[in-house]
Amino acid sequence: MVYIVVVYDMQADRTRLMLNFLRKYLTHVQNSVFEGEVTEGDLETIQNKTRETLKSDESAIIYRMSSEKYVDRMVVGEDPTDDARFL
Amino acid sequence: MVYIVVVYDMQADRTRLMLNFLRKYLTHVQNSVFEGEVTEGDLETIQNKTRETLKSDESAIIYRMSSEKYVDRMVVGEDPTDDARFL
């Protein structure tokens, strides 16, 4: 397993395309940011699907850590993941 | 030194406030994403200044790694940092 953070920058009216597939694998932590633990296979799928989805003026960065323990997460302002606790 | 990635979500007409101060410490890698190596002191300044800058419906996440070596960075689509190489 690896821990990844995906940030993307795309046209506002097209973000739903990324939301719909990324939420199958990851947690939605901010408007255009997802994170979570996935298999190497999932990561490959995410990379391929991201490549297919983005148009030429859009981009995504996938940060990959071998484990969540190598990263600390500090939230300033409202933490959107708080909502998830009450679902 | 620590390696950080800052992602923020704020009103489009106010993003300049974050851009202006974050670019003093970090590299601008995507629309609302900065990253780079900073001192613990810089990180504290960045946290405080981010807290002061954001309004209640806005947020930022700061991912902190003890070193850049713990994170791999994969770019899908255009890499905005490519521009920097030619400056």
N, CA and C atoms of all chains as a GROMACS GRO file, in nm:
protein
  522
    1MET      N    1   0.084  -0.121   0.000
    1MET     CA    2   0.000   0.000   0.000
    1MET      C    3   0.087   0.125   0.000
    2VAL      N    4   0.037   0.228  -0.061
    2VAL     CA    5   0.105   0.358  -0.058
    2VAL      C    6   0.003   0.464  -0.015
    3TYR      N    7   0.055   0.576   0.037
    3TYR     CA    8  -0.034   0.685   0.076
    3TYR      C    9  -0.019   0.796  -0.027
    4ILE      N   10  -0.129   0.841  -0.085
    4ILE     CA   11  -0.118   0.945  -0.188
    4ILE      C   12  -0.208   1.065  -0.160
    5VAL      N   13  -0.163   1.179  -0.210
    5VAL     CA   14  -0.242   1.302  -0.209
    5VAL      C   15  -0.252   1.346  -0.355
    6VAL      N   16  -0.374   1.367  -0.402
    6VAL     CA   17  -0.395   1.410  -0.540
    6VAL      C   18  -0.454   1.551  -0.541
    7VAL      N   19  -0.385   1.643  -0.608
    7VAL     CA   20  -0.437   1.780  -0.624
    7VAL      C   21  -0.455   1.805  -0.772
    8TYR      N   22  -0.567   1.862  -0.811
    8TYR     CA   23  -0.585   1.887  -0.954
    8TYR      C   24  -0.639   2.026  -0.980
    9ASP      N   25  -0.612   2.071  -1.100
    9ASP     CA   26  -0.650   2.205  -1.142
    9ASP      C   27  -0.718   2.190  -1.278
   10MET      N   28  -0.850   2.206  -1.278
   10MET     CA   29  -0.920   2.190  -1.405
   10MET      C   30  -1.038   2.286  -1.413
   11GLN      N   31  -1.096   2.296  -1.529
   11GLN     CA   32  -1.210   2.385  -1.548
   11GLN      C   33  -1.321   2.347  -1.450
   12ALA      N   34  -1.376   2.451  -1.384
   12ALA     CA   35  -1.475   2.429  -1.277
   12ALA      C   36  -1.590   2.339  -1.320
   13ASP      N   37  -1.635   2.354  -1.444
   13ASP     CA   38  -1.753   2.277  -1.487
   13ASP      C   39  -1.717   2.132  -1.523
   14ARG      N   40  -1.590   2.096  -1.514
   14ARG     CA   41  -1.548   1.960  -1.546
   14ARG      C   42  -1.496   1.883  -1.423
   15THR      N   43  -1.490   1.949  -1.306
   15THR     CA   44  -1.432   1.885  -1.188
   15THR      C   45  -1.509   1.761  -1.144
   16ARG      N   46  -1.637   1.757  -1.177
   16ARG     CA   47  -1.721   1.642  -1.142
   16ARG      C   48  -1.662   1.510  -1.195
   17LEU      N   49  -1.597   1.518  -1.312
   17LEU     CA   50  -1.536   1.399  -1.372
   17LEU      C   51  -1.428   1.340  -1.281
   18MET      N   52  -1.347   1.428  -1.221
   18MET     CA   53  -1.242   1.381  -1.130
   18MET      C   54  -1.304   1.336  -0.997
   19LEU      N   55  -1.396   1.415  -0.945
   19LEU     CA   56  -1.464   1.382  -0.818
   19LEU      C   57  -1.522   1.240  -0.824
   20ASN      N   58  -1.595   1.214  -0.933
   20ASN     CA   59  -1.666   1.086  -0.942
   20ASN      C   60  -1.575   0.964  -0.938
   21PHE      N   61  -1.458   0.972  -1.001
   21PHE     CA   62  -1.375   0.851  -0.997
   21PHE      C   63  -1.281   0.849  -0.878
   22LEU      N   64  -1.231   0.968  -0.836
   22LEU     CA   65  -1.138   0.967  -0.722
   22LEU      C   66  -1.204   0.925  -0.591
   23ARG      N   67  -1.333   0.957  -0.577
   23ARG     CA   68  -1.400   0.921  -0.450
   23ARG      C   69  -1.420   0.770  -0.435
   24LYS      N   70  -1.396   0.696  -0.541
   24LYS     CA   71  -1.402   0.549  -0.530
   24LYS      C   72  -1.281   0.493  -0.457
   25TYR      N   73  -1.172   0.572  -0.458
   25TYR     CA   74  -1.046   0.524  -0.400
   25TYR      C   75  -0.999   0.603  -0.278
   26LEU      N   76  -1.037   0.732  -0.273
   26LEU     CA   77  -0.974   0.824  -0.178
   26LEU      C   78  -1.076   0.907  -0.101
   27THR      N   79  -1.026   0.981   0.001
   27THR     CA   80  -1.111   1.071   0.078
   27THR      C   81  -1.099   1.212   0.021
   28HIS      N   82  -1.211   1.279   0.008
   28HIS     CA   83  -1.215   1.415  -0.046
   28HIS      C   84  -1.187   1.511   0.069
   29VAL      N   85  -1.069   1.574   0.068
   29VAL     CA   86  -1.031   1.657   0.183
   29VAL      C   87  -1.038   1.807   0.158
   30GLN      N   88  -1.043   1.845   0.033
   30GLN     CA   89  -1.060   1.987   0.001
   30GLN      C   90  -1.113   1.993  -0.141
   31ASN      N   91  -1.163   2.109  -0.178
   31ASN     CA   92  -1.223   2.128  -0.310
   31ASN      C   93  -1.159   2.042  -0.421
   32SER      N   94  -1.031   2.054  -0.444
   32SER     CA   95  -0.964   1.980  -0.551
   32SER      C   96  -0.852   1.892  -0.497
   33VAL      N   97  -0.874   1.838  -0.377
   33VAL     CA   98  -0.770   1.756  -0.313
   33VAL      C   99  -0.830   1.628  -0.255
   34PHE      N  100  -0.769   1.516  -0.290
   34PHE     CA  101  -0.809   1.386  -0.236
   34PHE      C  102  -0.686   1.321  -0.173
   35GLU      N  103  -0.708   1.238  -0.071
   35GLU     CA  104  -0.595   1.164  -0.017
   35GLU      C  105  -0.640   1.029   0.038
   36GLY      N  106  -0.543   0.938   0.053
   36GLY     CA  107  -0.575   0.809   0.112
   36GLY      C  108  -0.474   0.702   0.078
   37GLU      N  109  -0.497   0.584   0.138
   37GLU     CA  110  -0.409   0.471   0.117
   37GLU      C  111  -0.465   0.385   0.004
   38VAL      N  112  -0.382   0.352  -0.092
   38VAL     CA  113  -0.426   0.270  -0.204
   38VAL      C  114  -0.321   0.164  -0.237
   39THR      N  115  -0.360   0.068  -0.316
   39THR     CA  116  -0.263  -0.032  -0.363
   39THR      C  117  -0.185   0.028  -0.481
   40GLU      N  118  -0.074  -0.037  -0.515
   40GLU     CA  119   0.003   0.007  -0.633
   40GLU      C  120  -0.085  -0.002  -0.758
   41GLY      N  121  -0.171  -0.103  -0.761
   41GLY     CA  122  -0.261  -0.120  -0.875
   41GLY      C  123  -0.361  -0.006  -0.886
   42ASP      N  124  -0.417   0.033  -0.771
   42ASP     CA  125  -0.510   0.146  -0.769
   42ASP      C  126  -0.439   0.273  -0.816
   43LEU      N  127  -0.316   0.291  -0.770
   43LEU     CA  128  -0.240   0.411  -0.806
   43LEU      C  129  -0.222   0.417  -0.957
   44GLU      N  130  -0.193   0.303  -1.018
   44GLU     CA  131  -0.175   0.298  -1.163
   44GLU      C  132  -0.306   0.333  -1.233
   45THR      N  133  -0.416   0.279  -1.182
   45THR     CA  134  -0.548   0.311  -1.238
   45THR      C  135  -0.577   0.461  -1.227
   46ILE      N  136  -0.546   0.516  -1.108
   46ILE     CA  137  -0.571   0.659  -1.085
   46ILE      C  138  -0.489   0.745  -1.181
   47GLN      N  139  -0.362   0.708  -1.200
   47GLN     CA  140  -0.277   0.783  -1.293
   47GLN      C  141  -0.331   0.777  -1.436
   48ASN      N  142  -0.368   0.656  -1.480
   48ASN     CA  143  -0.417   0.640  -1.617
   48ASN      C  144  -0.548   0.715  -1.639
   49LYS      N  145  -0.638   0.700  -1.544
   49LYS     CA  146  -0.770   0.763  -1.555
   49LYS      C  147  -0.756   0.916  -1.550
   50THR      N  148  -0.664   0.964  -1.466
   50THR     CA  149  -0.641   1.109  -1.457
   50THR      C  150  -0.589   1.160  -1.591
   51ARG      N  151  -0.495   1.085  -1.649
   51ARG     CA  152  -0.437   1.122  -1.779
   51ARG      C  153  -0.546   1.129  -1.886
   52GLU      N  154  -0.638   1.032  -1.884
   52GLU     CA  155  -0.747   1.031  -1.984
   52GLU      C  156  -0.845   1.146  -1.963
   53THR      N  157  -0.865   1.183  -1.836
   53THR     CA  158  -0.969   1.280  -1.802
   53THR      C  159  -0.928   1.425  -1.829
   54LEU      N  160  -0.803   1.457  -1.801
   54LEU     CA  161  -0.759   1.597  -1.810
   54LEU      C  162  -0.741   1.644  -1.954
   55LYS      N  163  -0.781   1.769  -1.980
   55LYS     CA  164  -0.755   1.830  -2.109
   55LYS      C  165  -0.618   1.896  -2.104
   56SER      N  166  -0.573   1.947  -2.218
   56SER     CA  167  -0.433   1.992  -2.228
   56SER      C  168  -0.397   2.109  -2.136
   57ASP      N  169  -0.494   2.193  -2.102
   57ASP     CA  170  -0.460   2.306  -2.014
   57ASP      C  171  -0.488   2.275  -1.866
   58GLU      N  172  -0.516   2.149  -1.835
   58GLU     CA  173  -0.545   2.109  -1.698
   58GLU      C  174  -0.431   2.021  -1.646
   59SER      N  175  -0.420   2.010  -1.515
   59SER     CA  176  -0.311   1.927  -1.463
   59SER      C  177  -0.344   1.872  -1.325
   60ALA      N  178  -0.270   1.769  -1.287
   60ALA     CA  179  -0.286   1.709  -1.155
   60ALA      C  180  -0.147   1.673  -1.103
   61ILE      N  181  -0.130   1.680  -0.972
   61ILE     CA  182  -0.005   1.634  -0.911
   61ILE      C  183  -0.043   1.524  -0.812
   62ILE      N  184   0.027   1.412  -0.821
   62ILE     CA  185   0.005   1.302  -0.726
   62ILE      C  186   0.130   1.292  -0.639
   63TYR      N  187   0.114   1.318  -0.508
   63TYR     CA  188   0.223   1.303  -0.413
   63TYR      C  189   0.211   1.164  -0.354
   64ARG      N  190   0.322   1.092  -0.353
   64ARG     CA  191   0.316   0.953  -0.309
   64ARG      C  192   0.416   0.930  -0.195
   65MET      N  193   0.366   0.881  -0.083
   65MET     CA  194   0.450   0.847   0.031
   65MET      C  195   0.441   0.696   0.052
   66SER      N  196   0.547   0.634   0.101
   66SER     CA  197   0.539   0.489   0.121
   66SER      C  198   0.444   0.456   0.236
   67SER      N  199   0.420   0.553   0.325
   67SER     CA  200   0.325   0.532   0.434
   67SER      C  201   0.273   0.666   0.486
   68GLU      N  202   0.154   0.662   0.545
   68GLU     CA  203   0.095   0.783   0.602
   68GLU      C  204   0.182   0.838   0.715
   69LYS      N  205   0.263   0.750   0.775
   69LYS     CA  206   0.342   0.795   0.890
   69LYS      C  207   0.451   0.895   0.854
   70TYR      N  208   0.482   0.908   0.724
   70TYR     CA  209   0.585   1.004   0.683
   70TYR      C  210   0.530   1.144   0.662
   71VAL      N  211   0.399   1.159   0.680
   71VAL     CA  212   0.340   1.291   0.653
   71VAL      C  213   0.251   1.337   0.769
   72ASP      N  214   0.267   1.463   0.807
   72ASP     CA  215   0.178   1.524   0.905
   72ASP      C  216   0.085   1.617   0.830
   73ARG      N  217  -0.036   1.627   0.878
   73ARG     CA  218  -0.140   1.702   0.808
   73ARG      C  219  -0.191   1.810   0.902
   74MET      N  220  -0.171   1.935   0.867
   74MET     CA  221  -0.221   2.045   0.949
   74MET      C  222  -0.329   2.119   0.872
   75VAL      N  223  -0.442   2.140   0.936
   75VAL     CA  224  -0.552   2.209   0.867
   75VAL      C  225  -0.569   2.348   0.926
   76VAL      N  226  -0.574   2.448   0.839
   76VAL     CA  227  -0.602   2.586   0.882
   76VAL      C  228  -0.741   2.619   0.830
   77GLY      N  229  -0.824   2.670   0.917
   77GLY     CA  230  -0.962   2.699   0.876
   77GLY      C  231  -1.047   2.574   0.892
   78GLU      N  232  -1.159   2.573   0.826
   78GLU     CA  233  -1.252   2.461   0.839
   78GLU      C  234  -1.195   2.335   0.777
   79ASP      N  235  -1.209   2.226   0.847
   79ASP     CA  236  -1.162   2.097   0.795
   79ASP      C  237  -1.280   2.026   0.730
   80PRO      N  238  -1.279   2.018   0.596
   80PRO     CA  239  -1.393   1.957   0.526
   80PRO      C  240  -1.413   1.812   0.566
   81THR      N  241  -1.306   1.744   0.612
   81THR     CA  242  -1.321   1.604   0.647
   81THR      C  243  -1.401   1.587   0.777
   82ASP      N  244  -1.416   1.696   0.852
   82ASP     CA  245  -1.499   1.688   0.974
   82ASP      C  246  -1.640   1.641   0.943
   83ASP      N  247  -1.691   1.686   0.829
   83ASP     CA  248  -1.827   1.650   0.789
   83ASP      C  249  -1.844   1.499   0.784
   84ALA      N  250  -1.739   1.433   0.736
   84ALA     CA  251  -1.746   1.289   0.715
   84ALA      C  252  -1.774   1.214   0.844
   85ARG      N  253  -1.728   1.269   0.956
   85ARG     CA  254  -1.747   1.201   1.084
   85ARG      C  255  -1.894   1.188   1.122
   86PHE      N  256  -1.976   1.276   1.066
   86PHE     CA  257  -2.116   1.278   1.106
   86PHE      C  258  -2.209   1.212   1.005
   87LEU      N  259  -2.152   1.156   0.903
   87LEU     CA  260  -2.238   1.090   0.802
   87LEU      C  261  -2.286   0.955   0.852
   88MET      N  262   1.526   2.156   0.876
   88MET     CA  263   1.441   2.187   0.762
   88MET      C  264   1.331   2.081   0.747
   89VAL      N  265   1.218   2.123   0.698
   89VAL     CA  266   1.109   2.029   0.668
   89VAL      C  267   1.060   2.056   0.525
   90TYR      N  268   0.997   1.955   0.466
   90TYR     CA  269   0.944   1.973   0.330
   90TYR      C  270   0.792   1.983   0.342
   91ILE      N  271   0.735   2.089   0.287
   91ILE     CA  272   0.590   2.106   0.301
   91ILE      C  273   0.520   2.126   0.166
   92VAL      N  274   0.394   2.085   0.164
   92VAL     CA  275   0.306   2.112   0.050
   92VAL      C  276   0.185   2.185   0.107
   93VAL      N  277   0.155   2.301   0.052
   93VAL     CA  278   0.041   2.380   0.100
   93VAL      C  279  -0.066   2.385  -0.010
   94VAL      N  280  -0.187   2.340   0.022
   94VAL     CA  281  -0.299   2.350  -0.073
   94VAL      C  282  -0.407   2.435  -0.007
   95TYR      N  283  -0.463   2.528  -0.081
   95TYR     CA  284  -0.566   2.611  -0.019
   95TYR      C  285  -0.686   2.627  -0.109
   96ASP      N  286  -0.796   2.658  -0.045
   96ASP     CA  287  -0.924   2.671  -0.114
   96ASP      C  288  -0.985   2.802  -0.066
   97MET      N  289  -0.983   2.901  -0.151
   97MET     CA  290  -1.039   3.030  -0.109
   97MET      C  291  -1.108   3.100  -0.226
   98GLN      N  292  -1.180   3.207  -0.196
   98GLN     CA  293  -1.251   3.280  -0.300
   98GLN      C  294  -1.150   3.326  -0.406
   99ALA      N  295  -1.187   3.306  -0.533
   99ALA     CA  296  -1.095   3.334  -0.644
   99ALA      C  297  -1.036   3.475  -0.639
  100ASP      N  298  -1.118   3.572  -0.600
  100ASP     CA  299  -1.069   3.710  -0.601
  100ASP      C  300  -0.980   3.743  -0.481
  101ARG      N  301  -0.958   3.645  -0.393
  101ARG     CA  302  -0.873   3.669  -0.277
  101ARG      C  303  -0.744   3.585  -0.279
  102THR      N  304  -0.729   3.499  -0.381
  102THR     CA  305  -0.613   3.409  -0.384
  102THR      C  306  -0.480   3.485  -0.390
  103ARG      N  307  -0.480   3.606  -0.443
  103ARG     CA  308  -0.359   3.686  -0.452
  103ARG      C  309  -0.293   3.706  -0.316
  104LEU      N  310  -0.376   3.714  -0.211
  104LEU     CA  311  -0.323   3.731  -0.076
  104LEU      C  312  -0.234   3.614  -0.035
  105MET      N  313  -0.277   3.492  -0.069
  105MET     CA  314  -0.197   3.374  -0.037
  105MET      C  315  -0.076   3.365  -0.130
  106LEU      N  316  -0.097   3.389  -0.257
  106LEU     CA  317   0.012   3.385  -0.355
  106LEU      C  318   0.127   3.475  -0.312
  107ASN      N  319   0.092   3.598  -0.275
  107ASN     CA  320   0.196   3.697  -0.244
  107ASN      C  321   0.285   3.658  -0.128
  108PHE      N  322   0.228   3.596  -0.025
  108PHE     CA  323   0.318   3.562   0.086
  108PHE      C  324   0.380   3.425   0.072
  109LEU      N  325   0.307   3.330   0.014
  109LEU     CA  326   0.365   3.195   0.001
  109LEU      C  327   0.483   3.191  -0.095
  110ARG      N  328   0.482   3.276  -0.198
  110ARG     CA  329   0.592   3.272  -0.294
  110ARG      C  330   0.723   3.323  -0.235
  111LYS      N  331   0.716   3.383  -0.118
  111LYS     CA  332   0.840   3.424  -0.050
  111LYS      C  333   0.915   3.304   0.008
  112TYR      N  334   0.840   3.194   0.031
  112TYR     CA  335   0.900   3.078   0.098
  112TYR      C  336   0.904   2.953   0.010
  113LEU      N  337   0.808   2.943  -0.084
  113LEU     CA  338   0.784   2.816  -0.152
  113LEU      C  339   0.775   2.832  -0.304
  114THR      N  340   0.772   2.718  -0.372
  114THR     CA  341   0.756   2.717  -0.518
  114THR      C  342   0.609   2.696  -0.553
  115HIS      N  343   0.561   2.776  -0.645
  115HIS     CA  344   0.421   2.768  -0.689
  115HIS      C  345   0.410   2.656  -0.792
  116VAL      N  346   0.347   2.544  -0.755
  116VAL     CA  347   0.345   2.428  -0.845
  116VAL      C  348   0.212   2.404  -0.915
  117GLN      N  349   0.106   2.464  -0.863
  117GLN     CA  350  -0.024   2.452  -0.929
  117GLN      C  351  -0.108   2.568  -0.879
  118ASN      N  352  -0.216   2.594  -0.947
  118ASN     CA  353  -0.303   2.708  -0.914
  118ASN      C  354  -0.307   2.741  -0.764
  119SER      N  355  -0.346   2.647  -0.681
  119SER     CA  356  -0.358   2.672  -0.537
  119SER      C  357  -0.268   2.581  -0.456
  120VAL      N  358  -0.152   2.548  -0.511
  120VAL     CA  359  -0.059   2.457  -0.445
  120VAL      C  360   0.084   2.510  -0.447
  121PHE      N  361   0.145   2.512  -0.330
  121PHE     CA  362   0.286   2.553  -0.318
  121PHE      C  363   0.360   2.440  -0.248
  122GLU      N  364   0.492   2.427  -0.278
  122GLU     CA  365   0.570   2.331  -0.204
  122GLU      C  366   0.715   2.375  -0.192
  123GLY      N  367   0.786   2.319  -0.095
  123GLY     CA  368   0.928   2.350  -0.081
  123GLY      C  369   0.981   2.318   0.057
  124GLU      N  370   1.112   2.338   0.071
  124GLU     CA  371   1.180   2.311   0.196
  124GLU      C  372   1.187   2.442   0.276
  125VAL      N  373   1.147   2.435   0.400
  125VAL     CA  374   1.150   2.555   0.486
  125VAL      C  375   1.204   2.518   0.625
  126THR      N  376   1.238   2.621   0.700
  126THR     CA  377   1.278   2.598   0.839
  126THR      C  378   1.152   2.581   0.925
  127GLU      N  379   1.170   2.530   1.047
  127GLU     CA  380   1.057   2.518   1.140
  127GLU      C  381   0.998   2.657   1.167
  128GLY      N  382   1.087   2.758   1.173
  128GLY     CA  383   1.043   2.896   1.196
  128GLY      C  384   0.956   2.947   1.082
  129ASP      N  385   1.001   2.919   0.959
  129ASP     CA  386   0.922   2.960   0.841
  129ASP      C  387   0.785   2.891   0.844
  130LEU      N  388   0.785   2.763   0.880
  130LEU     CA  389   0.660   2.687   0.884
  130LEU      C  390   0.561   2.751   0.982
  131GLU      N  391   0.614   2.793   1.098
  131GLU     CA  392   0.529   2.859   1.197
  131GLU      C  393   0.473   2.990   1.142
  132THR      N  394   0.559   3.065   1.074
  132THR     CA  395   0.514   3.190   1.013
  132THR      C  396   0.406   3.163   0.909
  133ILE      N  397   0.428   3.061   0.828
  133ILE     CA  398   0.332   3.026   0.722
  133ILE      C  399   0.197   2.987   0.783
  134GLN      N  400   0.202   2.907   0.891
  134GLN     CA  401   0.076   2.866   0.958
  134GLN      C  402   0.001   2.988   1.013
  135ASN      N  403   0.076   3.076   1.084
  135ASN     CA  404   0.012   3.192   1.144
  135ASN      C  405  -0.046   3.286   1.039
  136LYS      N  406   0.033   3.312   0.936
  136LYS     CA  407  -0.010   3.405   0.832
  136LYS      C  408  -0.129   3.345   0.754
  137THR      N  409  -0.128   3.215   0.733
  137THR     CA  410  -0.240   3.150   0.665
  137THR      C  411  -0.367   3.164   0.748
  138ARG      N  412  -0.352   3.141   0.880
  138ARG     CA  413  -0.467   3.153   0.971
  138ARG      C  414  -0.525   3.295   0.968
  139GLU      N  415  -0.437   3.395   0.964
  139GLU     CA  416  -0.483   3.536   0.960
  139GLU      C  417  -0.550   3.570   0.827
  140THR      N  418  -0.501   3.507   0.720
  140THR     CA  419  -0.547   3.544   0.585
  140THR      C  420  -0.682   3.484   0.549
  141LEU      N  421  -0.704   3.359   0.590
  141LEU     CA  422  -0.825   3.289   0.547
  141LEU      C  423  -0.951   3.337   0.619
  142LYS      N  424  -1.060   3.346   0.546
  142LYS     CA  425  -1.189   3.377   0.605
  142LYS      C  426  -1.254   3.245   0.649
  143SER      N  427  -1.367   3.257   0.718
  143SER     CA  428  -1.424   3.138   0.783
  143SER      C  429  -1.467   3.025   0.687
  144ASP      N  430  -1.502   3.060   0.564
  144ASP     CA  431  -1.544   2.954   0.471
  144ASP      C  432  -1.429   2.907   0.382
  145GLU      N  433  -1.308   2.950   0.414
  145GLU     CA  434  -1.191   2.910   0.334
  145GLU      C  435  -1.103   2.817   0.418
  146SER      N  436  -1.018   2.740   0.352
  146SER     CA  437  -0.932   2.650   0.429
  146SER      C  438  -0.802   2.621   0.356
  147ALA      N  439  -0.706   2.572   0.432
  147ALA     CA  440  -0.577   2.531   0.375
  147ALA      C  441  -0.533   2.404   0.447
  148ILE      N  442  -0.462   2.320   0.375
  148ILE     CA  443  -0.401   2.202   0.436
  148ILE      C  444  -0.251   2.211   0.413
  149ILE      N  445  -0.175   2.192   0.520
  149ILE     CA  446  -0.029   2.191   0.508
  149ILE      C  447   0.018   2.049   0.536
  150TYR      N  448   0.075   1.983   0.434
  150TYR     CA  449   0.133   1.850   0.450
  150TYR      C  450   0.280   1.868   0.482
  151ARG      N  451   0.326   1.803   0.586
  151ARG     CA  452   0.463   1.821   0.630
  151ARG      C  453   0.539   1.688   0.632
  152MET      N  454   0.650   1.684   0.561
  152MET     CA  455   0.736   1.566   0.560
  152MET      C  456   0.869   1.606   0.623
  153SER      N  457   0.936   1.512   0.689
  153SER     CA  458   1.064   1.550   0.749
  153SER      C  459   1.169   1.574   0.641
  154SER      N  460   1.148   1.519   0.524
  154SER     CA  461   1.241   1.543   0.414
  154SER      C  462   1.171   1.517   0.281
  155GLU      N  463   1.222   1.582   0.175
  155GLU     CA  464   1.165   1.563   0.041
  155GLU      C  465   1.182   1.418  -0.004
  156LYS      N  466   1.278   1.347   0.055
  156LYS     CA  467   1.304   1.209   0.010
  156LYS      C  468   1.191   1.114   0.043
  157TYR      N  469   1.100   1.154   0.133
  157TYR     CA  470   0.988   1.067   0.168
  157TYR      C  471   0.870   1.080   0.073
  158VAL      N  472   0.882   1.170  -0.024
  158VAL     CA  473   0.768   1.192  -0.113
  158VAL      C  474   0.810   1.190  -0.260
  159ASP      N  475   0.731   1.119  -0.341
  159ASP     CA  476   0.751   1.120  -0.486
  159ASP      C  477   0.642   1.208  -0.545
  160ARG      N  478   0.676   1.275  -0.650
  160ARG     CA  479   0.585   1.372  -0.710
  160ARG      C  480   0.561   1.332  -0.855
  161MET      N  481   0.437   1.300  -0.890
  161MET     CA  482   0.405   1.262  -1.028
  161MET      C  483   0.312   1.368  -1.086
  162VAL      N  484   0.344   1.416  -1.203
  162VAL     CA  485   0.261   1.519  -1.264
  162VAL      C  486   0.187   1.461  -1.383
  163VAL      N  487   0.057   1.484  -1.389
  163VAL     CA  488  -0.023   1.443  -1.504
  163VAL      C  489  -0.067   1.572  -1.574
  164GLY      N  490  -0.046   1.578  -1.703
  164GLY     CA  491  -0.078   1.701  -1.775
  164GLY      C  492   0.039   1.795  -1.770
  165GLU      N  493   0.014   1.921  -1.796
  165GLU     CA  494   0.122   2.020  -1.798
  165GLU      C  495   0.180   2.042  -1.660
  166ASP      N  496   0.312   2.047  -1.652
  166ASP     CA  497   0.378   2.075  -1.525
  166ASP      C  498   0.409   2.224  -1.518
  167PRO      N  499   0.336   2.296  -1.432
  167PRO     CA  500   0.357   2.441  -1.426
  167PRO      C  501   0.500   2.476  -1.382
  168THR      N  502   0.566   2.384  -1.311
  168THR     CA  503   0.702   2.416  -1.266
  168THR      C  504   0.801   2.411  -1.381
  169ASP      N  505   0.762   2.354  -1.495
  169ASP     CA  506   0.850   2.353  -1.612
  169ASP      C  507   0.891   2.494  -1.650
  170ASP      N  508   0.797   2.586  -1.636
  170ASP     CA  509   0.826   2.726  -1.670
  170ASP      C  510   0.947   2.777  -1.594
  171ALA      N  511   0.955   2.736  -1.468
  171ALA     CA  512   1.059   2.788  -1.380
  171ALA      C  513   1.199   2.755  -1.432
  172ARG      N  514   1.210   2.641  -1.502
  172ARG     CA  515   1.341   2.600  -1.552
  172ARG      C  516   1.397   2.698  -1.655
  173PHE      N  517   1.310   2.772  -1.718
  173PHE     CA  518   1.354   2.860  -1.827
  173PHE      C  519   1.364   3.005  -1.786
  174LEU      N  520   1.343   3.031  -1.659
  174LEU     CA  521   1.351   3.170  -1.612
  174LEU      C  522   1.497   3.212  -1.600
   0.00000   0.00000   0.00000
